Amino acid sequence: MSNVKWTAEDFQVFEIDGLDERMEALTNLIRPKFHELSETFTGYFSAQTGEEFFGHVAKHARRTVNPPKDSWVAFAPYKRGYKALPHFQIGLWGTHLFIVIAVIYEAPQKNEMAQRLLTNINTIKDLSDDYVISGDHMQPDAIPLKEARDEKLEQLLVRLRDVKKGEFLIGRHIPANDAIQMSAEHFLQLVETTFDELLPIYEIIKGNN
């Protein structure tokens, strides 16, 4: 069972200048928490889906100059990677924590995935108002679902289907100050509740609904 408690220092990692200096702080402060979450939630997803899931903690290995602006652990049913598959993530930007499911541009069948989501769009619309959506995993900004139900949600799903670079993420964003206030138990409960609510969307994406 995970016992992850976030601190102000975790979020301040993304203010550290220099690639080596920020990577050292990421490695020492944040990665151990991601590995702990990986151990907890790989078992959760495997039990919930019937597929063997694997945790992938971001390594940022390709970076040579610019320090990472965010970091994460991703979950997918493939040991060697996750970007080509719909995947779940827990991660941090300097401003907030995120708990999401994502389909990003590397997914080779994302047009079919998008069409299934469009066909079942009410499943997304039925999520609570504290959910957010995004069309770009490289940017921290997101649109509250309560503002996106009428038009923007459908627009992002059409873009996911029709545009090569189209992406779709949905989940919860927790402001850094709120995440810092959470107990480890409260955070764990929030993650599990969010994933419970996102699993039906995963099944739609996979065509299992």
C-alpha positions as CSV (number, residue, x, y, z in Angstrom):
1,M,0.0,0.0,0.0
2,S,1.4,3.4,-1.0
3,N,2.2,6.0,1.7
4,V,3.0,8.9,-0.6
5,K,2.8,12.4,0.9
6,W,3.5,15.4,-1.3
7,T,5.5,18.4,-0.1
8,A,6.2,21.9,-1.3
9,E,9.7,20.8,-2.0
10,D,8.4,18.2,-4.6
11,F,6.7,20.9,-6.6
12,Q,9.6,23.3,-6.2
13,V,11.9,20.8,-8.1
14,F,10.6,22.3,-11.3
15,E,12.0,25.7,-10.4
16,I,15.6,24.4,-10.1
17,D,17.9,25.8,-12.8
18,G,20.0,23.5,-14.9
19,L,19.3,20.0,-16.3
20,D,21.7,18.1,-14.0
21,E,20.6,19.9,-10.9
22,R,16.8,19.4,-11.6
23,M,17.3,15.8,-12.6
24,E,19.2,15.1,-9.4
25,A,16.3,16.6,-7.4
26,L,13.8,14.6,-9.4
27,T,15.7,11.4,-8.8
28,N,16.1,12.0,-5.1
29,L,12.7,13.5,-4.2
30,I,10.0,12.5,-6.7
31,R,11.0,9.3,-8.4
32,P,10.9,7.2,-5.2
33,K,7.3,8.3,-4.7
34,F,6.5,7.4,-8.3
35,H,8.0,3.9,-7.8
36,E,5.9,3.5,-4.7
37,L,2.8,4.5,-6.6
38,S,3.8,2.1,-9.4
39,E,3.9,-0.8,-7.0
40,T,0.5,0.0,-5.7
41,F,-1.4,0.7,-8.9
42,T,0.1,-1.9,-11.2
43,G,-1.7,-4.4,-9.0
44,Y,-4.8,-2.3,-9.0
45,F,-5.1,-2.1,-12.8
46,S,-4.2,-5.7,-13.3
47,A,-7.0,-6.7,-10.9
48,Q,-9.5,-4.3,-12.4
49,T,-8.9,-5.0,-16.1
50,G,-7.8,-8.6,-16.2
51,E,-4.6,-7.4,-18.1
52,E,-1.2,-7.4,-16.6
53,F,-0.2,-3.7,-16.2
54,F,3.3,-2.2,-15.8
55,G,4.4,1.0,-14.3
56,H,6.7,3.3,-16.3
57,V,8.4,6.1,-14.3
58,A,9.6,8.9,-16.5
59,K,13.3,8.9,-17.1
60,H,13.7,12.0,-19.2
61,A,16.6,10.2,-20.8
62,R,16.6,12.1,-24.1
63,R,17.1,15.5,-22.6
64,T,20.5,17.1,-23.1
65,V,19.8,20.8,-22.4
66,N,16.3,21.7,-21.2
67,P,15.3,20.4,-17.8
68,P,11.9,18.6,-17.6
69,K,8.9,20.8,-16.7
70,D,6.9,17.9,-15.4
71,S,7.3,14.2,-14.4
72,W,5.1,11.2,-14.0
73,V,4.5,7.5,-13.6
74,A,2.4,5.9,-16.4
75,F,0.5,2.6,-16.4
76,A,-0.2,0.4,-19.4
77,P,-0.5,-3.3,-20.2
78,Y,2.9,-3.4,-22.0
79,K,6.3,-3.9,-20.3
80,R,8.4,-2.1,-22.9
81,G,6.4,1.2,-23.1
82,Y,3.1,3.0,-22.9
83,K,3.0,5.8,-25.4
84,A,1.4,3.8,-28.2
85,L,-1.4,2.6,-25.9
86,P,-4.1,4.4,-23.9
87,H,-2.5,4.8,-20.5
88,F,-3.1,6.2,-17.0
89,Q,-0.8,8.7,-15.3
90,I,0.0,10.2,-12.0
91,G,2.3,13.2,-12.3
92,L,3.4,16.7,-11.3
93,W,3.9,20.0,-12.9
94,G,5.2,22.8,-10.8
95,T,1.6,24.2,-10.4
96,H,-0.4,21.0,-9.9
97,L,-0.6,17.3,-9.6
98,F,-2.5,15.3,-12.3
99,I,-4.3,12.0,-12.3
100,V,-5.4,11.2,-15.9
101,I,-6.0,8.8,-18.7
102,A,-4.4,9.7,-22.0
103,V,-4.3,8.9,-25.7
104,I,-1.4,10.7,-27.3
105,Y,-0.2,11.1,-30.9
106,E,2.0,8.0,-30.8
107,A,-1.1,5.7,-30.6
108,P,-1.4,4.0,-34.0
109,Q,-5.1,3.3,-33.7
110,K,-6.1,6.6,-32.1
111,N,-8.7,7.4,-34.8
112,E,-10.6,4.3,-33.9
113,M,-10.2,5.0,-30.2
114,A,-11.5,8.6,-30.8
115,Q,-14.5,7.3,-32.7
116,R,-15.5,5.0,-29.9
117,L,-15.2,7.9,-27.5
118,L,-17.4,10.1,-29.7
119,T,-20.0,7.3,-30.0
120,N,-20.0,7.0,-26.2
121,I,-19.4,10.7,-25.4
122,N,-22.1,10.8,-22.7
123,T,-19.9,8.5,-20.5
124,I,-17.4,11.4,-20.4
125,K,-20.1,14.1,-20.0
126,D,-21.5,12.2,-17.0
127,L,-18.2,12.6,-15.0
128,S,-18.3,15.2,-12.2
129,D,-17.5,18.9,-12.7
130,D,-14.1,18.7,-11.1
131,Y,-12.7,16.7,-14.1
132,V,-10.6,18.5,-16.8
133,I,-9.8,17.7,-20.4
134,S,-6.8,18.6,-22.5
135,G,-5.6,18.1,-26.1
136,D,-1.8,18.3,-25.5
137,H,0.1,16.3,-22.9
138,M,3.1,18.7,-23.3
139,Q,1.2,21.6,-21.8
140,P,0.0,22.1,-18.2
141,D,-3.3,23.8,-19.0
142,A,-6.6,22.0,-19.1
143,I,-10.3,22.9,-19.6
144,P,-12.8,22.2,-16.9
145,L,-15.3,19.6,-18.1
146,K,-18.1,21.8,-16.9
147,E,-17.1,24.3,-19.5
148,A,-16.3,21.8,-22.2
149,R,-19.4,19.5,-22.3
150,D,-21.3,21.5,-24.9
151,E,-18.7,21.9,-27.6
152,K,-15.0,21.7,-26.7
153,L,-15.2,18.0,-25.6
154,E,-16.5,16.9,-29.0
155,Q,-14.0,19.2,-30.8
156,L,-11.0,17.6,-29.0
157,L,-12.3,14.1,-29.8
158,V,-12.8,15.0,-33.5
159,R,-9.2,16.4,-33.5
160,L,-7.9,13.2,-31.8
161,R,-9.6,11.2,-34.6
162,D,-8.7,13.4,-37.6
163,V,-5.4,15.2,-36.8
164,K,-2.1,13.3,-36.6
165,K,-0.9,15.3,-33.6
166,G,-4.3,15.2,-31.9
167,E,-4.3,14.0,-28.3
168,F,-6.9,13.6,-25.5
169,L,-6.4,13.5,-21.8
170,I,-9.1,13.5,-19.1
171,G,-8.8,13.4,-15.3
172,R,-8.3,15.5,-12.3
173,H,-5.8,18.3,-11.6
174,I,-5.0,19.1,-8.0
175,P,-3.4,22.5,-7.3
176,A,0.0,22.2,-5.6
177,N,-1.2,23.9,-2.4
178,D,-4.1,21.4,-2.1
179,A,-2.0,18.4,-2.8
180,I,0.5,19.5,-0.1
181,Q,-2.4,19.6,2.4
182,M,-3.5,16.0,1.7
183,S,-2.6,13.2,3.9
184,A,-1.1,10.1,2.3
185,E,-4.4,8.3,2.9
186,H,-6.5,11.0,1.4
187,F,-4.3,11.2,-1.7
188,L,-4.4,7.4,-2.2
189,Q,-8.2,7.4,-1.9
190,L,-8.5,10.3,-4.4
191,V,-6.3,8.4,-7.0
192,E,-8.2,5.2,-6.6
193,T,-11.6,7.0,-6.9
194,T,-10.4,8.8,-10.0
195,F,-9.1,5.7,-11.6
196,D,-12.3,3.8,-10.7
197,E,-14.3,6.6,-12.5
198,L,-11.9,6.6,-15.5
199,L,-11.9,2.8,-16.1
200,P,-15.2,2.8,-18.0
201,I,-13.6,5.3,-20.4
202,Y,-10.5,3.0,-20.8
203,E,-12.9,0.1,-21.7
204,I,-14.5,2.3,-24.3
205,I,-11.2,3.3,-25.8
206,K,-10.2,-0.4,-25.9
207,G,-13.5,-1.4,-27.5
208,N,-14.4,-3.6,-24.5
209,N,-17.6,-1.8,-23.5
